[in-house]
Amino acid sequence: MNEASNTVVSKKEKWTATSWLLAIGIIFIALTLRSPLTAVGPVIQEIKESLHISNVLAGFITTIPLLAFAVVSPIVPKISRKYTVEKALMMATIILTVGILIRSTGSVSMLFLGTTLIGVGIAFGNVLLPSLIKLKFPLQVGLITACYTVAMNASASIAAGISYPVSTFAGWQGSLGLWMILAFIAVLIWIPQTKQPAPEKIKTSVNIPKKKPMWKYPLAWAVMLAMGLQSMLFYTTAAWVPEMFKAQGMSASVAGLMFSTMQLAQLPATFITPIVAGKLKDQRPIVLIFSVFYLLGFTGLIMGWTDLSILWMVLLGIAGGSSFSMCMMFFSLRSRDAFEAADLSGFAQSLGYLIAAIGPVLYGYIYDKYNSFDVANIMYLFVTVICIAASLIAAQNKFVTGNDPKL
């Protein structure tokens, strides 16, 4: 690491009022990165009826953000290098706030424009927060990662839980627009971070030697696959498991409760995993633990042991929370510096979210073709095995760039 980078590290070894404000800002941005998305599902029927749109168009409301992640993520590191990470995050949070406002105005065109802006804003946060944590909190990467991933998942669960009740008295526009308040607060809290002196940004970046594109490093592909496949498992489960439970005889309310149980089970694993991972040089033991939980949970679903559904949901929640936060840690642990972390994060999340977007569609295709959840559920085990293999490779104590002679 160059001299300028060491200067940044030394400034952040002790907690000060400035570092506390930065940590709070990171958490508030994290609170905005999933809640605008998970608030949509419970009110999708109201949106369809109000705007008279088809099921296909309604499906795009959840697909567009994933596509935005894939398209925008590769260019985020370049923008952050030009304007600093802090200013790029401010710009993204403003875009997110405007997107939430536009989406809630009540027209079809504004719905999709706003959704696109939301996807763009979230893509910046997805890519840059791991990089910023590595830059500003090098000795507390695990702790800060734990806090921001818990904030993401907790806000996602809350948004999904209150979206429909709020819509009963405020309409779907009010239910989705509510999250603009949280985004606006994040903007206000983040303002002090945009006043970083320009020399720090210049000194930190000009001495970084030119590296090969991230896609040329094999370990980067392992990180990408781990990221993409765990996201595929989550989004596919979110889309189809409640329907599967209803087909097995559960009421809609109980099926929804099962999914909520999985969401809640994620929280402790999401918090604990980064802290433990940050203390280990090799994270493969963590991967093995959540792999067992994944396999047990999906096996229970495939076998149709409905009486133990709550157990399968808890196991899958723990596995999902642990694997997600582990992937967030890979961006920091497998990179040499904050800029490399941003490059890795951009590459992994770009292709990773494309893979994730395929999951619900592929599952639905298999179900339609064979008219059986039993056959479709086999996809879970197939994807899980590949995800485990990629995660075990990514968890080794190595840098993505390895012994690149250009470093």
N, C-alpha and C positions, 0 to 999 in steps of 0.2 A: 504494500500500500504506500502511496506517495506521501510526501511530507504534509501536503495540504489536508489529505484525508486523515492523517494522524492528529492534525490540529482539531478537526471536527470531532474525532473520537474523544480527545481529552476534555473537550468542553462539555461533553454529555455524560461523563462518568458519574457526576453527582446530580442529584435531583434539586432543581432550583425552581423558582416561580415560573421561569420561562419554559423549562422542560415539562412542568405540570400543565401549563397552558397548552403546550403542543400535544401532550398525551390526551387531554380532554378534547382538543380539536380533532385528533385522529378518531377518537371514539364517536364523536358526533357525526363525522363524515361516514363512518362505518354504519351508523344507524340509518343512513339514507340509501345504502347500497342494495338492500333487498326489499325493504318495506314497500316501495312503489310497485314492485313486481308481484309480491304475494298478496297484495290487496285486491288484485284484479279477479282472481279465480272465483271467490265467493259471490261476486256481483256480475259475472259474465252474462248470466241470463238476463238481468236487468238492462245491461248495455245492449244486448241483441234486440230486445223488445223495444227499447227506446229509440234506437237508431235504425232499426229494421235492416240489420246486416245478417249475412249468412253465417253458418257454422265455420265455413272456411275462413272468412274475414275475421271472425271472432278468434279463431285459432292463431291468426297472425299477431294478435295483441300480445301474446306470450312468446311468439317466435321472433318477432322483430328485435327485442332486446338482445337475444342470444346471437342473432346475426350481426347486430351492431358491435357486440363484444368481439366477434371474430374479425370484423373489418377494421375496427378502430384500434384494437390493442397493439398491432405492430408499429403504428406511427406514434403512439403515446411516448415512448422513450425519447424519440427525436424532439418532440415538442418540449418535453421536460428539460432536456439539455439546453435548449435555446432560451427558455424563459424561467428556469428553475422548477424543481418539483413542487414547491409551495405555490407558486403562481399558477402552474398548470392545474393543480388541485382546486384552487379558487375558481378558475375559469370553468372547470368541470362541474363544480357544485352549483355555480350560477346557471349553467346550461341545464342541469338537472332540475333546479327550482323552476325555471321557465318552462321546461318540458312538462312538469307536473301541472302547472297552471294551465297551459295550452290544452293538455289532454282532458282537462275537466270542464272545458267550455261547452261541450254538448253537441259537437258536430262530428261527422265521420272523418272529414279531412283533418281536423284539429286533433282528433283522437289518435290518428296514426302519426301525424307530425310530432305531437307531444311524446308519444311512445318512442319514436326514433331518437328524439333529443334525450329522453331519459336513458335509453340504452347507451348513447354516446357518453353522457356524464358518468354513468356507472362504470363504463369500461375504463375510464381514466382512474377512478378510485381503485378498481380491481388491480390494475397494473402497478400503480404508483405507491400505494400504501406499504406493501412489503419493502419496496426500495427505500422509502422514506424512513421506515423503522430501522433498517440496517444502517442508514446514514446517521441518524440522530440518536438512536438508542442501541449502539452496538453491544453493550453489556446487558441489555434487558430485552433482547429480541424475542425470547420466548414469552416473557410476561406481557409485553405490549401486543404481540401477536395474539395471545390468548384473550386479552381484553377486547381487541377489535373484532375478532371472529365471534366471540360471544355476543357482542353488540349487534353484529350482522344477523346472527341466527335468532336472537331474542326479539329483535324488531320485526323480523320476518314472521315469526310465530304470532306476535301481537297483532300485526297488520292483518294476517289471515283470520285471526279470531274476531276482530272487531269490525271488519269491513262490512259484512252484511248487516249487523245490528245498526251501524251508523247510517247505512243506506236506507233503512226503514223510515228515518225522519229527515235525512238530508239528501236523499237520492244518491244514485251512483256517482254523480259529479262531486257531491260533497264528500262522499266516502273516499274517493281517489284523491280529491284536492286537499284533504286533511293533511296529507304528508308533505305538502308544500311548507307548512309551518315548521316542521322539523328541519327541512332542507334550508330554510331561510335562517334559522338559528345557527345551523352549521356554518353558513356563509359569514355571519356576524362574528362567531367565535374564531373563524379562520383568518380574519383580516390581519391580525398582528403577524401572522406567519408570512405574509406577502411582502413584508418590509425587510427581508433578509438582504444584507449588503451584496451588491453585484460581484465584488472581488472574490467572495467565497465560492460563488458558482463558477467563475472563470478559472480560478486556481485549481479547483477540484476536477475540472473537466479537461483542461488543455493538456495535462500530462498523462492522460489515459491513452495508451498506445492503441492503434487500430487493430481490431480483432477480426477474425473470420465471422461471417454471419452465424447466428445462433443455431440455425438448422444444420450446420455442418458438424455439430458436436453430438455424438451418439447419446451421451447422458442427458442432453436437453430433450431428446425425443422420449426418453424414459419419464422425465418429469412431466412432459406434455401429455403422454398417455395416462399417467397416474391422475393428473388433473382432469383430463377429459372424461375418463371412464368413471371416476367417482362421481362427477357431475351427471353423467348419463344415468348412473344408477339412481341418483337422487331425483332427477326430473322425471324419469320413467316411473319410479315408485309414486311420486306425488300425483302423476297423471292417471295412473291405472290401479293402484292398490285399493283405493276406496271402492272402485267399481267391481274389482275382483271379490272383495269382501261381501258386497251386496249380492253378487251372483252366488255366493256360498251361503246366503240366507240371512245375512246381517241387515238390520235396518240402516237407512241412510245416516241417521244420527250416530249410531254406534260405529259405523264405518268411518265417519268423520272423526270420532273420538279416537279411534285406533291411529289414524294419521297424526292427530295432535299429540298422542303419546310418543310417537316416533320423533316428532319435532322437539318435544320437551326433553327426551332422553339424549338428544344431541348436545344440550348445553353443557353439562359437566364434562363430557369428553372433549368438547371444543375448547374448554378452558384449560383442562389439565394437560392435554397432549402437547401443546407448544412449550409449556414450562418444562416438562420432562424431556422433550426432544432437544431443547436448547442446552440441556446438561449432558447430553450424550454425543459422542463423536460419530457413532454409527446408530442410525435409527431403525435398523431392521427388526429389533425386538418389538418395537411399537407396531410395525407393520404386521408382524406375525399375530399379534394379539387381535388387532381389528379385523384381520383376515378370517380368524376363527369365528368371530362374531358375525361377519358377513355370511360366511358359509352356513352357519347354523340357522341364521335368520331366514335366508332364502330357501334353504332346504325345508324348513317348517312351512313356508308358504307353498312350495311346490308339492309337498305331501298333503296339503289341504288340512292340516291339523288346526282347525279353526278354534277349538277350545283353548288353545294356547296362543292365540293371535297376539295378545298383549305382550307375551314374552318375545315373540318374533319381532314385534315393533320396537321393543326396548333394545334388543340386540342390534337391529338395523340402525336404530337411532345412535347408539354408542359408536357403532362402526362408521356410520356416515359422518358424525361429528368429528371423530378422531381422524379419519382419512382426509376430510376437507381441511382441517387445521394443519395436518401434516403437509399437505400440498402447499399451503401458504408458507410454511416454514422452509420447504425445499427452495423457494425462490431466494431466501436469504442464506440458507446453509450451504447451498451448492454454488454460490457465487462469491467472487473475491471482493467485490465492492458494490456500492449502491447502484452504480450505472450498469454493471453486469447483471445485478438483480433485476433492474427494470427491463433489460433486454430479454432475460430469461422469462420473466413474468409475462411480457408482451407476446413472446413466441408461444409459450405454453398455453396461455389463455385464448389466444387467437384460434389456433387449431383445436384446442381442447373444447371450447364452447361450440365449435362446429360439430364435433363428435357428440357432445351432449345433446344438441338439437336433433340429432338423428334418432336418439333413443326412444322417445315416446311414439314417434311415427313408425319406427321399425317394429316396436312391440304391437302397436295397433294393426300393422299389416299382417304380422304373424297370427294375431288373434282372429282377424277377418278371414284369413286363408284357411285356418284349421278350425275356426269357430270354437276355440278352446283356450281357456286361461292356462290349463296344464301345459300345453305345448309352448305357449308364449313365455311362461315362467322359466322355461329352460334357458332362455336368453339371459336371465339374471345370473345364473351360475357360470355361463360361458363368459360373459363380460367381467364377472367378479374374478375369475381365474386370471384373465389377462391383466386386469387392474392390479392384482396382487403381485404378479410377476414384474410389472413395470415399477410398482412401488418399492419392491425389494431392491431393484437395481438403483432407483433414485435415492434410496436411503443409505447407500454406502458413503463412507467418509471420503468423498472426492469433490473437487471442484468440477463444474461442467466443462470448463475450458482446459482441464487437465494440465498437461505439460506443453501447452501451445508455445512454440518457439517465438511467437510474436509478443508474448507477455514479458 
